[in-house]
Structure formats: C-alpha cells, structure tokens
Amino acid sequence: MPEGTSGGTDVFEIMHTMRAMRRLKPDPVPDELIRKILAAGQAAASGGNTQRWRFLVLKDAAIKKAVQLYYKKAFDEVVGPRYASSPPPPGSDPARYKRQHAAVEYLTDHYHEAPVWIVACLEDGANPGRTAGSSIYPAVQNMLLAARALGLGSTLTTRHTQYEKEVDAAMGIPPGFHSYAILPIGYPMGRFGPVGRGPLSDVVYLDDWGKPYPGL
Ligand SMILES: Cc1cc2nc3c(=O)[nH]c(=O)nc-3n(C[C@H](O)[C@H](O)[C@H](O)COP(=O)(O)O)c2cc1C
C-alpha cells in the first residue's frame, strides 16, 4: 500500500493523502468543524508571533458568486491556456494531468457552490519581498490539514489574486488587509488518496548543490 493511504488521523497519513479536493458537495458543513479548522489555523506560527491574520468565513452566496466570476475570468485568460500547453509536472503523467485539468475546470465553474470558504487574510507588513505571505501560509496549511483530518475536502487557491483589488473589494476586505488564499471547503465527492510527486532524490542534496543525499 502506498505511503499514507491507510485510514486514521496520523499526521503523516494526512499529509500524504491531502490531495487537492476540487469536487465538493454543496451540503452544509457543521460550524463546529469549521471552528476546529479555524483553531488549527490560529495555532500556526507567524513571524514574531504577530498574528496579523484575519480569517473571513464566507457563506454568503452572492459574495461567493461575485468572486467566482473573477476566478473564472482568470481561468479563461491565463490558467486554461497554460494547462493546455504545459507538460505534466513531476510524478504525474498525461492522463493524470488531464484529470487534474478537468478538476481545475470543475472547481472554476463550481467554486461558489462550496458551502463554506475560509479566506485567509493578512495585514500589510514590513516584508513585501520574498517572505511576503510567510506569516499566513503556515496557517493555511494547518487549516487544509485539519479539514483533511475531519474528512472535509479543500484546495489551496490563490488564482483570485489576479484580480486582487476587485476580489478583495467584493469580499469587503478593508484597506490595510489583503486576501492571500481562499479555501473552498465541503464534503468531497471523491476519495482522498496519495498525492503525486516526483522522486524525493531529485530534489534533495547533501552539502553540494546537485550531490545526492544518501539518507533517502
Ligand atoms: C500557492 C498555490 C496556489 C494554488 N492555487 C490554486 C488555484 O487557484 N486553483 C486550484 O484549483 N488549485 C490551486 N492550487 C492547488 C495545486 O494546483 C495543487 O495542490 C497541485 O496541483 C497538487 O495537487 P495535489 O495536492 O492534489 O497533489 C494551488 C496550490 C498552491 C500551493
């Protein structure tokens, strides 16, 4: 059995089976589960423990639809053509990549139908460079892991930022804060399963760039 495909809530199992779940049922998700996901997000690290994050829970159908229109526009303009012309990533193959593309397109069309979104926001700070976002993405990953552990599906999405001004305004995010990720959350239609990644040995080095790390 591939690593991490048995049942249970072991953290390694969760990490290895936390696929992007893009086909979600519209059925409501109990608030208690959303609370657990949010608490997991808040347990994450932020630089200096500054916690300049805000988590906007969105259930409002009209707001989600307004954002979906921009999400779809960005798909039509950028993401769709890019998928159509790029090769499968490491650990994938043409058939799998085609399925991924179909799922991406499905989520694009049904984004707003996910019963709950968590929008991860961060207050403007002093680090607009390479570390921008580093005080919010640990919380995002914690929330994705928590959702997976609770049997809920989600996907880290950032495509909306191609229209960040319009989308942040549609979500009522005030000046001084920005959305960094939208997590559409719901019960998955499909099953969790092993994620597709390339060989670990292709991306790990020992001491010299390019020198294999024998500990794998
Ligand atoms: C920074 C980032 C942004 C992403 N944005 C989107 C997005 O806007 N829409 C989407 O469908 N998936 C998005 N994804 C999900 C990735 O496409 C997905 O995790 C990747 O294809 C691997 O799939 P897997 O986790 O199921 O193996 C994003 C992932 C990351 C890390």
The ligand as an ORCA input file, in Angstrom:
! r2SCAN-3c Opt
* xyz 0 1
  C       0.346     28.569     -3.986
  C      -0.724     27.639     -4.513
  C      -1.783     28.167     -5.245
  C      -2.774     27.328     -5.751
  N      -3.833     27.882     -6.413
  C      -4.794     27.081     -6.903
  C      -5.940     27.629     -7.537
  O      -6.114     28.845     -7.617
  N      -6.855     26.769     -8.032
  C      -6.726     25.414     -7.915
  O      -7.604     24.684     -8.390
  N      -5.659     24.849     -7.293
  C      -4.703     25.662     -6.777
  N      -3.641     25.111     -6.098
  C      -3.589     23.653     -5.890
  C      -2.478     22.984     -6.701
  O      -2.755     23.071     -8.065
  C      -2.369     21.525     -6.248
  O      -2.035     21.466     -4.902
  C      -1.358     20.772     -7.068
  O      -1.846     20.590     -8.353
  C      -1.028     19.420     -6.473
  O      -2.188     18.666     -6.387
  P      -2.348     17.606     -5.241
  O      -2.121     18.353     -3.966
  O      -3.724     17.061     -5.384
  O      -1.316     16.574     -5.441
  C      -2.673     25.938     -5.546
  C      -1.629     25.420     -4.776
  C      -0.674     26.257     -4.242
  C       0.424     25.681     -3.381
*
